[in-house]
């Protein structure tokens, strides 16, 4: 391993595990959804809020909240891309 390289889960032959690439693909899809349609993620999380919030419809983010979610999604995609490139090298 080169200095500064992040150690990843190794497979039986010493390479990167195929499950790592599957997780990266899942994270990539989640990041794209967060950038393109953050409202979808909020709708998916609504049932999880029900036991904790009286009026979970009132907790929907406004336009600025969705903009922040998109920015975080872009940063998330950059990190996933970095991990993918690092796994290939």
Buried (B, 14 or more C-beta within 10 A) or exposed (E): EEEEEEEBEEEEEEEBBEEBEEBBEEBBEBBBBBBEEBEEBBEEEEEEBEEEEEEBEEBEEEEEEBEEBBEBBEEBBEEBEEBBEEBEE
